[in-house]
Amino acid sequence: RDENYPPPGILKMAKPFHDACVEKTGVSEAAIKEFSDGEIHEDEKLKCYMNCFFHEIEVVDDKGDVHLEKLFATVPLSMRDKLMEMSKGCVHPEGDTLCHKAWWFHQCWKKADPKHYFLP
């Protein structure tokens, strides 16, 4: 990770959604950073932050299924191939709640490509 990755443009675009979801869920910035840059961990507020973010950018339905084509459309072309590759084995989420399903997607993507995964 450096000043060019994660792409500053994406982080800037994501900031209003990030801020709104931090406020709604009460998740700590440390929990987001640890999941993004460090180890996968389970944190209920973090899981709900992930769900909130999906809803804010309108890429998820009421059952917690991420519409990947909508998600791909939110990222620059330069990142689309990486995201598509990362998503191949991450299609059918597991979990009892929307928050758990959102976390399932994120941990799946992070396991698939820890080098390029990031959580804005």
N, C-alpha and C positions, 0 to 999 in steps of 0.2 A: 504494500500500500504506500502510495506517495501522493503528491499534490494533484496528480492526474487521474488517480483511481482510488476510490470510486469517482466517476466523472463529476466534476464540480457543477456542471449544468443540471445533472439529475438531482444532486443534493439540493441545489437551489430551488428547482421545481418542486421537490418533495417537502421542503421546509414547512409550508403552511399546513400540509396534511400531517406531517410529523408533529408539529406544535399542537394542532387540534387534538390529535390522538393521545399525546402525552397528557394533555389537560383532562381529557375524558376518562382515561384509564388510570392515571396516577402512576404509571410505570416510571422507573428511574432511568436517567440517561445512561447510568452505569450498566444497567441490565441490557439496554439496547446495544451499547458498545461491546459488551462482553459477548453477546450472541453474534454480533456482526463480525468482530475481529478476533474473538477468542473461542471459547468452547460453547458447544450446544448445551443449554441448560433449560430447566423447566421453571417458569415463573408465571403465575396466573395473570398478573397484570401485563406482562410482556406478550403472552398469548393473545390477550384481548386488544393490545396495541396493534398486533399484526392483523387481527380481524378488522379493527377500526380502519387501518390503513387501506386494506383491500376495499372496504366499503366507500371510503373517501374517494378513491381513484376509480370506483365503479367497475371493478373487474370480477366481482363475486356475486353469486346469487343468494337467495334466502336460505338455501340448504347448505351453504358453505363451499360450494363448488366454484373454483376459480375458472373463469373463462379465459383460457390461455391466449386465444387470438386477441382479446381485448388487452390483456397484459402485455403481449408482444408489441401492440400498437403504442404503448405508453413509453417505450424505450427507443433510443436512437438506433438507426440501422447498424451502427458499429457494434452494438451490444446484442442485437437480436439473435444472432447465431449462437452466441454463448448461452443466452437465456433459453433458447429452444433446446440446445443440447442438454443443459442442466435439467430441463423439465421432462425429458423423455420418460423416466421411470416414476414421475411424480404426478399421477393423473387422478387416482381415486383416493381422496383423503380419508383418514381414519380419525375418529374422535366423536365424543358424545355431544359436544357443543360447538358453536361457530368458532369460538376462541381456540379450542383444541384442534379443529380442522385447519385453521389458519396456521397454527404452529406446525402442524404436520407438514404442510407445504414447505414452510421455511426450513425446517430441519432436513427435509428431503433434498431441497436444492443445495443446502450447505454441504451435505454429505456428498452430493454428486459433483460439486465443483467448489471446494472450500477456498481456492485461490481467487475466484471471481465473485463469489457470493458476497453481498453486503446488504445490510438492513438500514434503510435511510431513517 
